[in-house]
Each structure stands twice: as structure tokens, then as C-alpha cells.
Amino acid sequence: MDTTPELEQLAKIAESAKGIQRSSTGSLLMMIAGLVVVAASAWYSSSQLAPLEARIKEKRIQLDQQQREVEKAEAEVQKLAKEKAELYAAVQATQENLKSISQALPKVVSEDPATQNRLNTVRQDVRSAEQAVDIAAAAVTPMPEDLKAVLASTFGKSAAERIPAFDKLLAIVQAQPHLMAQVVDYAIANRENSNGVYNTFALANALPDEAFQGARSDIERLLQELKDPGPRTSKVASQIQERLRTGRIADDRKASVEAP
């Protein structure tokens, strides 16, 4: 009996079984490796999760603290805004009182030299007080946007820009003499701009008498702060000084109104 074919078939079956065994072993190893990777990833994630949660908690605490600081700052801003409004009202009332006193003082005269000297001292004190109050008013009064734009143009580079701006600025300050304080501050801050400084002096000189007197302390401050404005502006400054001293308006004042 020839058993060779059967043996060959059995050998093939055995070889196939070994292949299946090797394949199964490889798959099992791959599965185990995958499980190891998953387990390692899970461990790594869990090890990183606690510090991450701690950082998130810390950030939340910081955000809560910042929110409280923002709320505190907003409350402080509201408080300051209220105090500023109250201060502004007080400054305005003081300005009105000083204006009334300043207008009444020239009417008070005395033949007694000692009394007259005291009156002169009072006048000087009132003027100093007016200047201080005007500076305080400028500090607590935000510059109106229209004034800010007109001032920038009054100090502009070209005469075509400055001349119409000057007319607008004159109308604004004539209606609201207290804004002269901010005009003077602007001129002092931009004193290197000779055209703008000239226009500021010309503006003061062009004011009608009532507005001129209302802005008197600021005009005096302008003369004190800008003592050497140049030959062209010095002529206008001299006219202003004469007007402050005597109340008379120069005959050629109109010529100084024209912006250069």
C-alpha cells in the first residue's frame, strides 16, 4: 500500500496548522501591544488630568479675582465721576462769586490811603483766586470735541485752515468765556507753534468786553506764561495789557484779529 500521498497531505495539513498558529500568535501579540498602548495612554492622560484640572481651577480663581477688581474699579470710577461733577459745580459757583466780586471792586474807592491800599490788595487776591479757580475748572472740565477740533485747526499748518478756525474759536469762547482756560492751556502746551500762539493772543484781544472780563484771569495767565512770544505777537500782547490796565480797546485791534 502506497502511503506517500497521504503523508504529503498530512504534512501540508501540519504546515497549515503551524501557519495558523503563527498567525494567531502574531495577532495575539499585536492585540496585547495595542492594549499596552491604550493602557499607557490612559495612564498618561490620567496623570496629566489632575495638574490640568488644578490649572483650570487656578485660572478660574484668577478670573474671579479679576472680575472683582473690575467691579471695584468701575465703582471707583463712578465715585470719582460723582465727585468730579460735584467739584465742577463748586468751581462754577466759586467762579461766579469771584466774578461778582471782581466786577464790584472797581466801584469801591476810598479817600483814605490805608483803606485804598487794602482794597488794592484785595483786588490782587481776587485775581489770584480767579486764576487758581480757572485752572481748577480746566482740570475738571473735559475739553468739548468741537473745541478740540477747532483748536487743532487754529494751530494748523496753513492760513487757509487757521483763518476759518479762528472765527469759529472766537464764537465759542465769546459764548463760553470759561473755555478760555483750556485755550490758554493748549497754547502753553504748543508754545513752539508761533502761528497758534499768535491766534491765541489775537483771540483774547478780539473778545467783546463782557467775555474779555469773564476770561480775564486766563488772559492774565496767558501773558504770564508766554512772556516773550515774538515781535508780531508782542504788539497784540501790549494791547491786551493796556486793555487789562485801563479797560480801553486799541483802535487798531481789528488788525490783530486776522489770523496769519
ZATORRO-275708 format. One line per 8 residues: their letters; for each residue x, y, z of N, C-alpha, C. Coordinates in steps of 0.02 Angstrom, whole numbers, plus 50000, padded with zeros to 5 digits. Example, Ala and Ser with C-alpha at 12.3 -4.5 7.8 and 13.67 -1.06 7.14 Angstrom:
residues 2
as) 50660/49716/50390/50615/49775/50390/50660/49835/50390  50642/49888/50354/50684/49947/50357/50645/50002/50394 $
END
This chain:
residues 260
mdttpele) 50043/49940/50000/50000/50000/50000/50044/50061/50000  50028/50106/49950/50070/50165/49943/50041/50220/49986  50078/50242/50038/50054/50293/50086/50084/50361/50075  50122/50368/50021/50157/50432/50010/50109/50490/50001  50057/50484/49960/50010/50542/49954/49979/50562/50019  49960/50513/50059/49928/50529/50123/49976/50565/50169  50041/50543/50167/50090/50576/50210/50101/50649/50188  50102/50657/50122/50112/50726/50097/50054/50771/50117 $
qlakiaes) 49995/50741/50114/49935/50781/50132/49936/50798/50206  49957/50749/50248/49962/50762/50319/50014/50816/50334  50071/50813/50295/50123/50863/50305/50098/50932/50288  50057/50936/50234/50029/51001/50215/49981/51027/50269  49941/50979/50296/49894/51000/50348/49932/51025/50410  49986/50989/50427/50026/51009/50485/50058/51078/50474  50082/51088/50411/50113/51152/50395/50062/51209/50399  50000/51195/50374/49947/51245/50377/49930/51261/50449 $
akgiqrss) 49929/51209/50491/49913/51219/50562/49966/51263/50595  50030/51250/50576/50083/51292/50604/50075/51365/50582  50055/51375/50517/50045/51443/50492/49990/51478/50530  49935/51440/50541/49880/51469/50579/49902/51486/50650  49942/51441/50679/49966/51454/50746/50009/51516/50749  50055/51522/50697/50098/51582/50696/50057/51645/50686  50005/51640/50642/49963/51699/50629/49924/51718/50692  49899/51668/50726/49861/51681/50788/49907/51712/50840 $
tgsllmmi) 49967/51684/50844/50014/51711/50893/50032/51783/50878  50041/51798/50813/50057/51867/50793/49999/51914/50808  49938/51891/50793/49880/51933/50806/49873/51946/50880  49884/51892/50919/49879/51899/50991/49930/51949/51018  49991/51944/50990/50044/51990/51013/50026/52063/50995  49998/52070/50933/49978/52137/50912/49922/52165/50957  49876/52120/50975/49821/52140/51019/49848/52161/51087  49894/52120/51112/49923/52136/51178/49961/52203/51174 $
aglvvvaa) 49998/52214/51119/50034/52277/51111/49986/52336/51109  49930/52326/51073/49879/52379/51070/49850/52394/51138  49837/52340/51176/49810/52350/51244/49860/52387/51288  49924/52370/51278/49976/52404/51318/49978/52479/51300  49973/52494/51234/49973/52563/51213/49912/52600/51241  49854/52569/51238/49793/52600/51264/49799/52612/51339  49826/52562/51374/49835/52568/51447/49884/52624/51463  49938/52627/51425/49988/52679/51437/49958/52748/51423 $
sawysssq) 49918/52753/51369/49887/52817/51353/49838/52838/51408  49800/52789/51432/49753/52804/51486/49789/52826/51549  49843/52793/51563/49882/52812/51623/49911/52882/51615  49938/52896/51555/49968/52962/51543/49915/53017/51548  49857/53002/51518/49803/53051/51520/49781/53064/51591  49774/53011/51629/49752/53019/51698/49804/53055/51740  49868/53043/51724/49921/53077/51762/49925/53151/51745  49904/53170/51683/49904/53240/51663/49840/53276/51681 $
lapleari) 49787/53238/51692/49721/53268/51704/49720/53307/51769  49749/53280/51821/49748/53314/51886/49783/53382/51884  49844/53387/51857/49875/53453/51852/49836/53501/51808  49806/53474/51754/49766/53517/51710/49705/53544/51746  49671/53501/51783/49614/53524/51822/49635/53576/51874  49694/53566/51903/49719/53613/51952/49732/53681/51920  49760/53679/51858/49773/53743/51824/49708/53777/51805  49659/53738/51783/49593/53767/51766/49562/53799/51827 $
kekriqld) 49567/53764/51883/49540/53792/51945/49576/53857/51964  49642/53857/51955/49682/53917/51971/49661/53975/51926  49652/53960/51861/49631/54012/51814/49562/54039/51831  49517/53996/51852/49451/54018/51872/49454/54065/51932  49498/54047/51979/49506/54090/52038/49534/54158/52017  49583/54157/51971/49612/54220/51947/49559/54262/51911  49518/54229/51869/49466/54265/51833/49415/54295/51881  49397/54257/51933/49350/54283/51983/49380/54344/52018 $
qqqrevek) 49445/54339/52034/49479/54395/52067/49482/54456/52022  49498/54444/51958/49500/54499/51910/49431/54531/51901  49379/54490/51900/49311/54516/51894/49294/54560/51953  49314/54538/52013/49301/54579/52073/49339/54645/52069  49401/54642/52043/49441/54703/52036/49410/54750/51985  49383/54722/51930/49350/54763/51880/49288/54796/51909  49249/54758/51947/49189/54787/51979/49208/54841/52029  49263/54829/52065/49287/54879/52113/49310/54942/52077 $
aeaevqkl) 49345/54932/52020/49369/54989/51981/49311/55029/51952  49260/54993/51928/49201/55027/51900/49166/55068/51953  49161/55039/52013/49130/55076/52068/49170/55138/52086  49237/55131/52084/49281/55188/52098/49274/55242/52045  49268/55220/51982/49259/55268/51927/49194/55307/51935  49141/55271/51953/49077/55305/51964/49081/55354/52022  49117/55333/52074/49126/55378/52132/49164/55440/52112  49219/55431/52073/49259/55487/52051/49219/55533/52005 $
akekaely) 49178/55503/51961/49137/55543/51916/49088/55586/51955  49060/55557/52008/49014/55596/52050/49051/55652/52086  49110/55636/52113/49149/55687/52147/49171/55742/52099  49188/55722/52037/49209/55771/51987/49151/55818/51970  49091/55789/51963/49033/55830/51947/49019/55879/52004  49025/55855/52066/49014/55899/52124/49068/55954/52127  49130/55934/52111/49185/55983/52112/49174/56034/52057  49153/56012/51999/49141/56058/51944/49086/56109/51962 $
aavqatqe) 49033/56084/51993/48979/56129/52014/49005/56180/52065  49047/56156/52112/49076/56202/52162/49122/56253/52129  49162/56230/52080/49207/56276/52045/49168/56328/52007  49114/56308/51974/49073/56355/51937/49043/56408/51984  49018/56384/52041/48989/56431/52090/49042/56480/52115  49102/56454/52128/49157/56498/52150/49176/56548/52097  49177/56525/52034/49192/56571/51979/49141/56628/51976  49078/56611/51983/49026/56663/51981/49034/56712/52038 $
nlksisqa) 49048/56686/52097/49058/56730/52155/49117/56777/52146  49172/56749/52122/49232/56790/52110/49219/56841/52055  49181/56821/52004/49165/56869/51951/49125/56928/51978  49077/56913/52021/49036/56966/52051/49079/57013/52093  49125/56982/52132/49169/57023/52174/49215/57065/52130  49242/57034/52077/49288/57069/52033/49254/57128/51998  49191/57120/51980/49154/57173/51947/49135/57229/51997  49126/57211/52059/49105/57260/52109/49164/57300/52136 $
lpkvvsed) 49223/57270/52137/49281/57303/52168/49299/57370/52136  49299/57377/52070/49318/57442/52042/49272/57500/52064  49213/57483/52084/49165/57535/52106/49179/57558/52177  49219/57519/52213/49234/57535/52282/49298/57578/52285  49292/57638/52307/49350/57682/52314/49350/57714/52383  49408/57734/52404/49414/57765/52470/49466/57821/52467  49451/57875/52501/49499/57930/52505/49553/57917/52556  49541/57868/52599/49590/57850/52649/49644/57806/52617 $
patqnrln) 49707/57827/52615/49760/57789/52582/49766/57717/52609  49761/57710/52673/49768/57643/52702/49712/57597/52678  49652/57623/52677/49595/57584/52653/49603/57567/52579  49626/57616/52541/49636/57604/52469/49689/57552/52457  49741/57552/52497/49793/57501/52490/49765/57432/52505  49722/57428/52556/49691/57364/52571/49646/57341/52514  49611/57388/52483/49569/57372/52426/49611/57346/52367  49667/57377/52356/49712/57354/52303/49737/57283/52316 $
tvrqdvrs) 49752/57270/52379/49774/57202/52398/49718/57152/52387  49657/57172/52404/49600/57127/52393/49591/57113/52319  49599/57164/52277/49592/57155/52205/49644/57104/52179  49705/57111/52203/49757/57065/52182/49742/56994/52206  49717/56988/52268/49699/56922/52294/49642/56891/52254  49594/56932/52235/49538/56907/52195/49562/56882/52127  49607/56920/52096/49634/56898/52032/49673/56833/52038  49712/56827/52090/49749/56764/52102/49701/56707/52112 $
aeqavdia) 49648/56720/52150/49598/56668/52162/49563/56648/52098  49549/56698/52055/49517/56684/51991/49561/56639/51948  49625/56653/51947/49670/56612/51907/49672/56541/51934  49677/56534/51999/49679/56467/52029/49615/56428/52014  49558/56462/52020/49494/56429/52008/49487/56411/51934  49510/56454/51890/49506/56439/51818/49548/56379/51800  49607/56374/51831/49649/56315/51819/49615/56252/51844  49583/56257/51902/49546/56200/51930/49488/56182/51884 $
aaavtpmp) 49454/56232/51858/49398/56220/51813/49421/56184/51750  49478/56205/51723/49504/56172/51663/49522/56099/51677  49545/56087/51738/49565/56019/51756/49506/55971/51762  49449/55997/51786/49391/55953/51797/49341/55956/51739  49355/55998/51690/49309/56005/51633/49339/55972/51572  49308/55919/51546/49335/55889/51485/49328/55937/51426  49378/55938/51384/49375/55983/51326/49322/55959/51277  49274/56001/51260/49223/55981/51211/49255/55961/51145 $
edlkavla) 49225/55912/51112/49254/55888/51049/49257/55942/50997  49206/55986/50993/49208/56038/50943/49264/56088/50957  49276/56102/51021/49331/56147/51038/49398/56115/51022  49404/56051/51036/49467/56016/51022/49484/56018/50948  49434/56007/50906/49446/56007/50834/49462/56078/50809  49426/56127/50834/49437/56196/50811/49506/56221/50834  49525/56203/50895/49592/56223/50920/49647/56193/50877  49639/56130/50860/49690/56097/50818/49697/56133/50751 $
stfgksaa) 49641/56155/50723/49643/56191/50659/49670/56262/50668  49655/56293/50726/49681/56360/50739/49757/56359/50744  49785/56303/50763/49857/56293/50766/49882/56255/50704  49842/56254/50651/49858/56215/50591/49917/56243/50552  49936/56206/50500/49996/56225/50462/49983/56279/50410  49921/56283/50385/49908/56331/50331/49860/56385/50355  49868/56445/50326/49823/56500/50342/49752/56485/50321  49745/56446/50266/49678/56428/50242/49640/56386/50293 $
eripafdk) 49678/56350/50335/49647/56310/50388/49637/56353/50450  49685/56397/50466/49683/56434/50528/49630/56489/50529  49621/56524/50473/49577/56583/50473/49504/56564/50489  49474/56516/50453/49405/56499/50472/49400/56467/50541  49452/56431/50562/49452/56402/50629/49453/56456/50683  49490/56510/50669/49494/56565/50716/49425/56595/50728  49388/56605/50674/49321/56634/50680/49275/56589/50722  49280/56524/50711/49240/56476/50750/49260/56478/50823 $
llaivqaq) 49326/56481/50836/49350/56481/50905/49328/56545/50940  49329/56601/50906/49306/56664/50935/49233/56659/50955  49192/56629/50913/49121/56622/50928/49110/56577/50989  49150/56523/50994/49143/56476/51050/49161/56509/51116  49219/56542/51118/49243/56572/51181/49201/56634/51198  49178/56669/51148/49134/56727/51162/49071/56704/51198  49044/56647/51177/48983/56620/51209/48998/56587/51276  49059/56559/51283/49077/56523/51345/49148/56545/51366 $
phlmaqvv) 49153/56603/51398/49219/56630/51416/49261/56582/51459  49228/56539/51498/49267/56494/51541/49310/56445/51500  49293/56434/51437/49333/56390/51395/49400/56420/51376  49408/56485/51390/49473/56517/51377/49528/56483/51416  49511/56455/51474/49561/56419/51515/49592/56362/51475  49550/56325/51439/49576/56269/51401/49613/56292/51338  49592/56348/51310/49628/56376/51253/49698/56397/51275  49703/56429/51333/49768/56450/51359/49812/56389/51373 $
dyaianre) 49783/56338/51404/49821/56277/51418/49849/56247/51353  49807/56247/51301/49828/56220/51236/49885/56261/51207  49880/56327/51212/49932/56371/51186/49998/56361/51223  49993/56354/51289/50054/56344/51329/50087/56277/51310  50045/56226/51300/50072/56160/51283/50101/56159/51212  50079/56206/51169/50103/56208/51100/50137/56275/51085  50175/56299/51133/50205/56366/51127/50254/56371/51069  50280/56315/51044/50327/56319/50988/50291/56335/50922 $
nsngvynt) 50224/56330/50922/50184/56346/50863/50169/56421/50863  50211/56460/50830/50205/56533/50833/50139/56558/50805  50114/56527/50752/50050/56548/50723/49993/56535/50771  49995/56477/50803/49942/56461/50851/49944/56507/50912  50004/56523/50936/50011/56568/50993/49985/56637/50974  50004/56660/50914/49979/56725/50891/49903/56725/50891  49873/56672/50865/49800/56669/50862/49769/56669/50931  49803/56640/50980/49777/56640/51048/49776/56710/51077 $
falanalp) 49829/56748/51067/49831/56818/51090/49779/56859/51052  49774/56847/50986/49725/56884/50946/49654/56868/50969  49643/56806/50987/49577/56786/51012/49560/56825/51075  49607/56827/51123/49595/56863/51186/49580/56937/51171  49617/56966/51125/49608/57037/51110/49543/57051/51072  49518/57000/51037/49458/57009/50997/49393/56998/51036  49398/56973/51097/49338/56959/51136/49301/57024/51153  49235/57023/51149/49197/57081/51174/49210/57090/51248 $
deafqgar) 49195/57149/51274/49215/57166/51341/49189/57118/51394  49126/57098/51388/49098/57053/51439/49135/56986/51440  49146/56958/51381/49182/56895/51377/49255/56904/51398  49284/56961/51380/49353/56976/51399/49360/56978/51475  49312/57011/51508/49315/57014/51581/49302/56945/51612  49258/56906/51580/49245/56839/51605/49304/56792/51600  49348/56806/51551/49408/56765/51541/49470/56801/51565  49462/56854/51604/49517/56897/51623/49575/56858/51656 $
sdierllq) 49559/56817/51704/49613/56782/51740/49652/56736/51694  49618/56705/51646/49653/56661/51598/49695/56702/51550  49671/56760/51531/49710/56804/51486/49772/56828/51522  49766/56844/51586/49825/56865/51625/49874/56806/51631  49848/56747/51638/49892/56687/51642/49928/56677/51575  49893/56690/51521/49925/56684/51455/49984/56732/51449  49975/56793/51472/50029/56843/51469/50087/56823/51514  50072/56793/51571/50125/56773/51618/50164/56713/51592 $
elkdpgpr) 50129/56665/51563/50162/56603/51541/50201/56612/51476  50176/56655/51432/50209/56667/51368/50232/56739/51365  50285/56753/51401/50309/56822/51410/50347/56848/51350  50375/56804/51309/50414/56827/51251/50389/56791/51189  50331/56810/51165/50300/56774/51109/50326/56792/51040  50372/56840/51035/50397/56861/50970/50370/56930/50953  50404/56966/50907/50386/57036/50893/50314/57045/50868  50292/57002/50824/50225/57011/50796/50172/57002/50850 $
tskvasqi) 50179/56949/50891/50131/56935/50944/50138/56984/51002  50198/57011/51012/50210/57057/51067/50167/57120/51060  50154/57142/50998/50112/57201/50987/50042/57187/51013  50016/57128/50998/49949/57110/51023/49950/57104/51099  50003/57075/51126/50009/57068/51198/50009/57136/51233  50041/57185/51202/50042/57252/51231/49972/57282/51231  49934/57271/51178/49866/57295/51175/49823/57263/51230  49834/57199/51241/49796/57163/51292/49814/57191/51361 $
qerlrtgr) 49878/57201/51373/49899/57228/51438/49868/57297/51450  49866/57338/51399/49836/57404/51406/49761/57398/51419  49731/57351/51386/49658/57340/51397/49645/57316/51467  49686/57272/51493/49679/57248/51562/49688/57305/51612  49735/57348/51596/49752/57402/51643/49700/57458/51642  49677/57477/51582/49634/57536/51576/49562/57520/51555  49553/57460/51527/49487/57444/51501/49475/57470/51431  49523/57506/51403/49515/57533/51336/49537/57482/51284 $
iaddrkas) 49500/57481/51228/49515/57436/51173/49554/57475/51120  49610/57447/51097/49652/57481/51048/49614/57494/50984  49628/57552/50953/49594/57571/50891/49610/57522/50835  49671/57496/50833/49691/57450/50779/49684/57377/50799  49641/57365/50849/49633/57295/50871/49609/57251/50815  49566/57277/50772/49538/57237/50718/49592/57205/50675  49647/57242/50668/49701/57215/50626/49731/57153/50656  49730/57147/50722/49761/57089/50754/49715/57028/50755 $
veap) 49652/57038/50734/49606/56982/50734/49621/56935/50676  49648/56961/50622/49660/56919/50564/49715/56869/50579  49699/56805/50571/49749/56753/50583/49801/56754/50528  49864/56742/50544/49917/56745/50493/49912/56686/50445 $
END
